[in-house]
Amino acid sequence: MTTATAERILVAVLAGLLPPGFRERQRAEWSADLADLRSAGPAVRCRYLMAAAWTLPTLRRAVRRSRATSLPFLSPRRLRAGLGRPGTPGIVALATLVSLLAGLFGAAYATRAGWEYATPLPVGTQAQMLGRTVFPGLTVRGGNDAPFWNPSGEQAEFGAVRFVVDPADTRPVTTTTAAIRDRLAATGWRAVRNPDVGMPGFASSAQTAVLKMARDGLVVTYDGGDDFTVARAVPPWMGWVAASGALVGGLIGWALTGWAGRRADVGSAGGQLAAMVAWPTVVVMLVQLLGGLLGRPGGQTWHDMFYLHLLYIVEGPPKWTGAVALVAVVIVAVQARLSRRPGQYPPPGRPGPLPAA
């Protein structure tokens, strides 16, 4: 077998590994290049064919990606191509899950920032007037603002302040819940209906003794004794803040998945390691965070519970998910850097300059 025959066979084999419709064009290009290199000697032509074989996987991906751009916008093949993995069906599922998780975190961080602009808690004269309204004739003191996430790690709060009768005041607390409700109503506060009213067992539960009154973005809660709390109500504009944060977070999650898909070579150790980190983290966190929205604590509306859950995402243990995401991104970035060192192999498409003899 002559050298020319062996070269033609090798070119045919390499072209056969390319997607249909592109094989003949690339085969003609390789054959023309080999003809131009006829006078350079067999060693140069051999290095050329080795370079062509080395760039073949990248060329296949480039061809599939270019073909996918002519498909309908939301077709699976075009979505996979946009994510850098035309031949990997699972990339769309991963990008969807990552976008959903990133959307939850985007909504959580956006609402956390939004709470900074919610109605401030009563202080100074306003706090003194409220204390005299609830416990007239007694000395009432207010505590510091409660953290959005308390140290015990049990429940997130919107930010609240507790008012209690001064222990130095020895006069007894003789007021009743009904009297407190009437005095607050006289100053513009309105009663908040308990969401559990009508539920089985509500009439015999402790929730029947809880009084909630709302006014100007604040909620007073009194359940007996010598203290009460004032908390922020969810502002009416918070829904827009959450939706905007979810949209931005989802787009970032999709773009980040595409960035990783385009830089982590198919089958590479870095790509497989990043997938091993990303898949379980995303699935477990989605199950945990979305599962937390399935149950409503007693005395809370679904509306309030949703925003409490968003605060839990930001201030509670789920916030460490960002560290796991950073690990996956670093793995992909390092793998991409190592696999694309200058001079390691020619760029995608037609084989680049021949290595030095």
C-alpha positions as a Python dict, from the first residue, in 0.01 Angstrom:
ca = {
    (1, 'M'): (0, 0, 0),
    (2, 'T'): (142, 335, -102),
    (3, 'T'): (159, 641, 121),
    (4, 'A'): (-100, 825, -91),
    (5, 'T'): (-344, 536, -59),
    (6, 'A'): (-299, 526, 320),
    (7, 'E'): (-358, 901, 339),
    (8, 'R'): (-679, 871, 134),
    (9, 'I'): (-804, 594, 360),
    (10, 'L'): (-727, 794, 675),
    (11, 'V'): (-900, 1103, 534),
    (12, 'A'): (-1205, 891, 450),
    (13, 'V'): (-1213, 749, 805),
    (14, 'L'): (-1184, 1094, 964),
    (15, 'A'): (-1452, 1237, 735),
    (16, 'G'): (-1681, 945, 817),
    (17, 'L'): (-1673, 1050, 1184),
    (18, 'L'): (-1820, 1390, 1099),
    (19, 'P'): (-2196, 1462, 1084),
    (20, 'P'): (-2364, 1381, 749),
    (21, 'G'): (-2376, 1666, 502),
    (22, 'F'): (-2044, 1804, 620),
    (23, 'R'): (-1826, 1503, 548),
    (24, 'E'): (-1766, 1558, 176),
    (25, 'R'): (-1679, 1925, 216),
    (26, 'Q'): (-1428, 1860, 492),
    (27, 'R'): (-1290, 1557, 309),
    (28, 'A'): (-1229, 1770, -2),
    (29, 'E'): (-1060, 2036, 214),
    (30, 'W'): (-828, 1786, 381),
    (31, 'S'): (-744, 1624, 45),
    (32, 'A'): (-663, 1962, -108),
    (33, 'D'): (-437, 2050, 183),
    (34, 'L'): (-255, 1718, 153),
    (35, 'A'): (-207, 1781, -220),
    (36, 'D'): (-53, 2121, -141),
    (37, 'L'): (180, 1953, 109),
    (38, 'R'): (290, 1683, -137),
    (39, 'S'): (632, 1841, -182),
    (40, 'A'): (683, 1886, 194),
    (41, 'G'): (737, 1515, 254),
    (42, 'P'): (550, 1232, 431),
    (43, 'A'): (644, 1348, 782),
    (44, 'V'): (474, 1687, 740),
    (45, 'R'): (161, 1529, 590),
    (46, 'C'): (151, 1279, 877),
    (47, 'R'): (165, 1561, 1135),
    (48, 'Y'): (-113, 1738, 945),
    (49, 'L'): (-337, 1429, 965),
    (50, 'M'): (-259, 1389, 1335),
    (51, 'A'): (-361, 1752, 1392),
    (52, 'A'): (-682, 1691, 1196),
    (53, 'A'): (-762, 1388, 1411),
    (54, 'W'): (-687, 1585, 1730),
    (55, 'T'): (-930, 1863, 1639),
    (56, 'L'): (-1201, 1625, 1516),
    (57, 'P'): (-1414, 1629, 1840),
    (58, 'T'): (-1411, 2008, 1850),
    (59, 'L'): (-1501, 2024, 1481),
    (60, 'R'): (-1795, 1787, 1537),
    (61, 'R'): (-1933, 2007, 1814),
    (62, 'A'): (-1890, 2321, 1603),
    (63, 'V'): (-2083, 2163, 1313),
    (64, 'R'): (-2367, 2049, 1538),
    (65, 'R'): (-2385, 2390, 1704),
    (66, 'S'): (-2400, 2573, 1371),
    (67, 'R'): (-2675, 2344, 1247),
    (68, 'A'): (-2877, 2389, 1562),
    (69, 'T'): (-2901, 2765, 1507),
    (70, 'S'): (-3134, 2703, 1212),
    (71, 'L'): (-3378, 2503, 1429),
    (72, 'P'): (-3687, 2650, 1605),
    (73, 'F'): (-3597, 2870, 1900),
    (74, 'L'): (-3712, 2633, 2176),
    (75, 'S'): (-3631, 2303, 2006),
    (76, 'P'): (-3432, 2062, 2227),
    (77, 'R'): (-3140, 2047, 1983),
    (78, 'R'): (-3109, 2424, 1968),
    (79, 'L'): (-3129, 2453, 2346),
    (80, 'R'): (-2856, 2191, 2382),
    (81, 'A'): (-2642, 2371, 2125),
    (82, 'G'): (-2686, 2702, 2305),
    (83, 'L'): (-2568, 2532, 2624),
    (84, 'G'): (-2257, 2403, 2449),
    (85, 'R'): (-2358, 2036, 2448),
    (86, 'P'): (-2546, 1953, 2124),
    (87, 'G'): (-2515, 1578, 2185),
    (88, 'T'): (-2596, 1574, 2558),
    (89, 'P'): (-2974, 1557, 2626),
    (90, 'G'): (-2928, 1592, 3002),
    (91, 'I'): (-2778, 1941, 2975),
    (92, 'V'): (-3123, 2098, 2922),
    (93, 'A'): (-3259, 1926, 3233),
    (94, 'L'): (-2959, 2038, 3437),
    (95, 'A'): (-2988, 2396, 3309),
    (96, 'T'): (-3359, 2401, 3395),
    (97, 'L'): (-3298, 2277, 3749),
    (98, 'V'): (-3007, 2517, 3801),
    (99, 'S'): (-3220, 2807, 3674),
    (100, 'L'): (-3503, 2711, 3910),
    (101, 'L'): (-3268, 2696, 4208),
    (102, 'A'): (-3095, 3019, 4106),
    (103, 'G'): (-3437, 3181, 4066),
    (104, 'L'): (-3526, 3088, 4424),
    (105, 'F'): (-3203, 3238, 4551),
    (106, 'G'): (-3253, 3546, 4333),
    (107, 'A'): (-3601, 3600, 4479),
    (108, 'A'): (-3469, 3540, 4831),
    (109, 'Y'): (-3184, 3790, 4808),
    (110, 'A'): (-3404, 4046, 4634),
    (111, 'T'): (-3670, 4030, 4905),
    (112, 'R'): (-3405, 4039, 5176),
    (113, 'A'): (-3288, 4369, 5031),
    (114, 'G'): (-3649, 4480, 4999),
    (115, 'W'): (-3711, 4432, 5371),
    (116, 'E'): (-3463, 4710, 5438),
    (117, 'Y'): (-3717, 4951, 5284),
    (118, 'A'): (-4024, 4812, 5459),
    (119, 'T'): (-4212, 5005, 5726),
    (120, 'P'): (-3976, 5074, 6019),
    (121, 'L'): (-4061, 4935, 6362),
    (122, 'P'): (-4199, 5177, 6619),
    (123, 'V'): (-3943, 5364, 6828),
    (124, 'G'): (-3945, 5666, 7059),
    (125, 'T'): (-4280, 5841, 7097),
    (126, 'Q'): (-4458, 5600, 6862),
    (127, 'A'): (-4345, 5303, 7071),
    (128, 'Q'): (-4450, 5475, 7396),
    (129, 'M'): (-4796, 5553, 7261),
    (130, 'L'): (-4843, 5195, 7145),
    (131, 'G'): (-4733, 5061, 7485),
    (132, 'R'): (-4979, 5290, 7667),
    (133, 'T'): (-5257, 5179, 7432),
    (134, 'V'): (-5203, 4810, 7499),
    (135, 'F'): (-5118, 4837, 7868),
    (136, 'P'): (-5259, 5169, 7994),
    (137, 'G'): (-5127, 5292, 8326),
    (138, 'L'): (-4826, 5060, 8318),
    (139, 'T'): (-4461, 5115, 8230),
    (140, 'V'): (-4382, 4934, 7906),
    (141, 'R'): (-4038, 4882, 7764),
    (142, 'G'): (-3947, 4775, 7409),
    (143, 'G'): (-3664, 4542, 7317),
    (144, 'N'): (-3420, 4561, 7028),
    (145, 'D'): (-3510, 4461, 6676),
    (146, 'A'): (-3515, 4086, 6634),
    (147, 'P'): (-3271, 3950, 6373),
    (148, 'F'): (-3405, 3825, 6043),
    (149, 'W'): (-3258, 3488, 6137),
    (150, 'N'): (-3238, 3404, 6504),
    (151, 'P'): (-2934, 3227, 6656),
    (152, 'S'): (-3133, 2914, 6740),
    (153, 'G'): (-3184, 2855, 6369),
    (154, 'E'): (-3552, 2772, 6410),
    (155, 'Q'): (-3744, 3043, 6230),
    (156, 'A'): (-3677, 3348, 6018),
    (157, 'E'): (-3844, 3675, 6116),
    (158, 'F'): (-3936, 3981, 5917),
    (159, 'G'): (-3787, 4192, 6195),
    (160, 'A'): (-3987, 4241, 6514),
    (161, 'V'): (-3968, 4413, 6849),
    (162, 'R'): (-4102, 4282, 7179),
    (163, 'F'): (-4273, 4509, 7431),
    (164, 'V'): (-4299, 4397, 7790),
    (165, 'V'): (-4427, 4550, 8113),
    (166, 'D'): (-4132, 4677, 8316),
    (167, 'P'): (-4053, 4421, 8592),
    (168, 'A'): (-4001, 4715, 8829),
    (169, 'D'): (-4369, 4807, 8785),
    (170, 'T'): (-4544, 4602, 9051),
    (171, 'R'): (-4896, 4688, 8938),
    (172, 'P'): (-5081, 4384, 8802),
    (173, 'V'): (-5182, 4346, 8438),
    (174, 'T'): (-5560, 4352, 8453),
    (175, 'T'): (-5645, 4422, 8090),
    (176, 'T'): (-5817, 4162, 7872),
    (177, 'T'): (-5766, 4063, 7511),
    (178, 'A'): (-6102, 4210, 7417),
    (179, 'A'): (-6016, 4542, 7583),
    (180, 'I'): (-5681, 4556, 7400),
    (181, 'R'): (-5858, 4487, 7071),
    (182, 'D'): (-6106, 4767, 7134),
    (183, 'R'): (-5837, 5021, 7227),
    (184, 'L'): (-5625, 4936, 6922),
    (185, 'A'): (-5930, 4951, 6694),
    (186, 'A'): (-6010, 5296, 6830),
    (187, 'T'): (-5667, 5418, 6716),
    (188, 'G'): (-5697, 5280, 6364),
    (189, 'W'): (-5575, 4924, 6399),
    (190, 'R'): (-5779, 4652, 6225),
    (191, 'A'): (-5819, 4292, 6330),
    (192, 'V'): (-5635, 4028, 6127),
    (193, 'R'): (-5837, 3712, 6071),
    (194, 'N'): (-5663, 3393, 6174),
    (195, 'P'): (-5615, 3177, 5862),
    (196, 'D'): (-5694, 2864, 6063),
    (197, 'V'): (-6048, 2973, 6150),
    (198, 'G'): (-6285, 2699, 6041),
    (199, 'M'): (-6019, 2428, 6049),
    (200, 'P'): (-6093, 2114, 6256),
    (201, 'G'): (-5979, 2157, 6614),
    (202, 'F'): (-5929, 2532, 6589),
    (203, 'A'): (-6191, 2614, 6853),
    (204, 'S'): (-6000, 2415, 7115),
    (205, 'S'): (-5651, 2528, 7014),
    (206, 'A'): (-5435, 2801, 7169),
    (207, 'Q'): (-5469, 3004, 6846),
    (208, 'T'): (-5814, 3124, 6954),
    (209, 'A'): (-5653, 3339, 7225),
    (210, 'V'): (-5408, 3509, 6985),
    (211, 'L'): (-5494, 3865, 6887),
    (212, 'K'): (-5345, 4019, 6573),
    (213, 'M'): (-5404, 4379, 6468),
    (214, 'A'): (-5255, 4555, 6163),
    (215, 'R'): (-5199, 4919, 6063),
    (216, 'D'): (-4961, 5101, 5830),
    (217, 'G'): (-4749, 4796, 5746),
    (218, 'L'): (-4713, 4676, 6107),
    (219, 'V'): (-4877, 4385, 6291),
    (220, 'V'): (-4931, 4370, 6668),
    (221, 'T'): (-4956, 4021, 6818),
    (222, 'Y'): (-5083, 3960, 7173),
    (223, 'D'): (-5137, 3611, 7316),
    (224, 'G'): (-5188, 3695, 7681),
    (225, 'G'): (-4954, 3783, 7964),
    (226, 'D'): (-4753, 4101, 8010),
    (227, 'D'): (-4594, 4135, 7665),
    (228, 'F'): (-4675, 4176, 7296),
    (229, 'T'): (-4479, 4195, 6973),
    (230, 'V'): (-4481, 4428, 6676),
    (231, 'A'): (-4359, 4293, 6341),
    (232, 'R'): (-4342, 4418, 5985),
    (233, 'A'): (-4615, 4306, 5748),
    (234, 'V'): (-4525, 4202, 5394),
    (235, 'P'): (-4531, 4519, 5179),
    (236, 'P'): (-4764, 4504, 4875),
    (237, 'W'): (-4473, 4573, 4639),
    (238, 'M'): (-4266, 4279, 4767),
    (239, 'G'): (-4415, 4047, 4504),
    (240, 'W'): (-4263, 4254, 4224),
    (241, 'V'): (-3928, 4249, 4402),
    (242, 'A'): (-3942, 3871, 4437),
    (243, 'A'): (-4045, 3821, 4072),
    (244, 'S'): (-3766, 4047, 3946),
    (245, 'G'): (-3507, 3868, 4159),
    (246, 'A'): (-3633, 3528, 4044),
    (247, 'L'): (-3611, 3632, 3678),
    (248, 'V'): (-3256, 3766, 3713),
    (249, 'G'): (-3146, 3464, 3914),
    (250, 'G'): (-3296, 3220, 3663),
    (251, 'L'): (-3122, 3390, 3372),
    (252, 'I'): (-2791, 3384, 3559),
    (253, 'G'): (-2837, 3013, 3634),
    (254, 'W'): (-2906, 2932, 3268),
    (255, 'A'): (-2612, 3143, 3147),
    (256, 'L'): (-2378, 2987, 3405),
    (257, 'T'): (-2476, 2636, 3294),
    (258, 'G'): (-2413, 2732, 2931),
    (259, 'W'): (-2077, 2882, 3022),
    (260, 'A'): (-1974, 2560, 3196),
    (261, 'G'): (-2110, 2343, 2914),
    (262, 'R'): (-1909, 2528, 2652),
    (263, 'R'): (-1585, 2510, 2848),
    (264, 'A'): (-1594, 2162, 3000),
    (265, 'D'): (-1499, 1913, 2730),
    (266, 'V'): (-1737, 1620, 2685),
    (267, 'G'): (-1605, 1322, 2880),
    (268, 'S'): (-1327, 1522, 3045),
    (269, 'A'): (-1238, 1460, 3407),
    (270, 'G'): (-1318, 1821, 3498),
    (271, 'G'): (-1659, 1808, 3331),
    (272, 'Q'): (-1750, 1481, 3501),
    (273, 'L'): (-1633, 1607, 3841),
    (274, 'A'): (-1834, 1929, 3802),
    (275, 'A'): (-2142, 1726, 3707),
    (276, 'M'): (-2092, 1503, 4013),
    (277, 'V'): (-2093, 1816, 4229),
    (278, 'A'): (-2375, 1999, 4050),
    (279, 'W'): (-2639, 1728, 4001),
    (280, 'P'): (-2682, 1606, 4362),
    (281, 'T'): (-2652, 1957, 4503),
    (282, 'V'): (-2919, 2101, 4274),
    (283, 'V'): (-3161, 1809, 4319),
    (284, 'V'): (-3126, 1789, 4699),
    (285, 'M'): (-3157, 2166, 4748),
    (286, 'L'): (-3465, 2190, 4524),
    (287, 'V'): (-3634, 1904, 4708),
    (288, 'Q'): (-3555, 2066, 5042),
    (289, 'L'): (-3648, 2423, 4951),
    (290, 'L'): (-3958, 2347, 4746),
    (291, 'G'): (-4066, 2085, 5000),
    (292, 'G'): (-4059, 2353, 5267),
    (293, 'L'): (-4335, 2535, 5080),
    (294, 'L'): (-4577, 2242, 5107),
    (295, 'G'): (-4665, 2290, 5472),
    (296, 'R'): (-4807, 2599, 5643),
    (297, 'P'): (-4741, 2654, 6016),
    (298, 'G'): (-5044, 2722, 6230),
    (299, 'G'): (-5151, 3085, 6245),
    (300, 'Q'): (-4959, 3184, 5929),
    (301, 'T'): (-5100, 3262, 5588),
    (302, 'W'): (-4949, 3101, 5279),
    (303, 'H'): (-4844, 3451, 5176),
    (304, 'D'): (-4646, 3515, 5494),
    (305, 'M'): (-4505, 3163, 5498),
    (306, 'F'): (-4364, 3208, 5146),
    (307, 'Y'): (-4169, 3521, 5238),
    (308, 'L'): (-4050, 3365, 5563),
    (309, 'H'): (-3917, 3076, 5357),
    (310, 'L'): (-3731, 3315, 5128),
    (311, 'L'): (-3565, 3470, 5432),
    (312, 'Y'): (-3473, 3121, 5549),
    (313, 'I'): (-3293, 3064, 5216),
    (314, 'V'): (-3082, 3378, 5264),
    (315, 'E'): (-3019, 3372, 5636),
    (316, 'G'): (-3029, 2998, 5709),
    (317, 'P'): (-2812, 2700, 5612),
    (318, 'P'): (-2917, 2701, 5241),
    (319, 'K'): (-2701, 3009, 5185),
    (320, 'W'): (-2397, 2778, 5179),
    (321, 'T'): (-2518, 2636, 4848),
    (322, 'G'): (-2329, 2923, 4688),
    (323, 'A'): (-2002, 2772, 4812),
    (324, 'V'): (-2085, 2443, 4637),
    (325, 'A'): (-2170, 2630, 4316),
    (326, 'L'): (-1837, 2813, 4339),
    (327, 'V'): (-1654, 2479, 4366),
    (328, 'A'): (-1823, 2354, 4046),
    (329, 'V'): (-1739, 2676, 3862),
    (330, 'V'): (-1374, 2660, 3973),
    (331, 'I'): (-1349, 2298, 3856),
    (332, 'V'): (-1480, 2391, 3511),
    (333, 'A'): (-1259, 2698, 3488),
    (334, 'V'): (-945, 2505, 3582),
    (335, 'Q'): (-1027, 2224, 3340),
    (336, 'A'): (-1091, 2471, 3060),
    (337, 'R'): (-765, 2651, 3134),
    (338, 'L'): (-562, 2332, 3134),
    (339, 'S'): (-722, 2188, 2820),
    (340, 'R'): (-681, 2508, 2618),
    (341, 'R'): (-323, 2606, 2684),
    (342, 'P'): (-171, 2795, 2391),
    (343, 'G'): (-7, 2561, 2145),
    (344, 'Q'): (-157, 2244, 2292),
    (345, 'Y'): (-379, 2186, 1988),
    (346, 'P'): (-517, 2396, 1703),
    (347, 'P'): (-839, 2594, 1745),
    (348, 'P'): (-1180, 2452, 1638),
    (349, 'G'): (-1249, 2416, 1270),
    (350, 'R'): (-981, 2365, 1013),
    (351, 'P'): (-652, 2231, 1156),
    (352, 'G'): (-418, 2513, 1249),
    (353, 'P'): (-47, 2558, 1190),
    (354, 'L'): (159, 2244, 1179),
    (355, 'P'): (378, 2164, 1478),
    (356, 'A'): (746, 2236, 1436),
    (357, 'A'): (950, 1950, 1300),
}
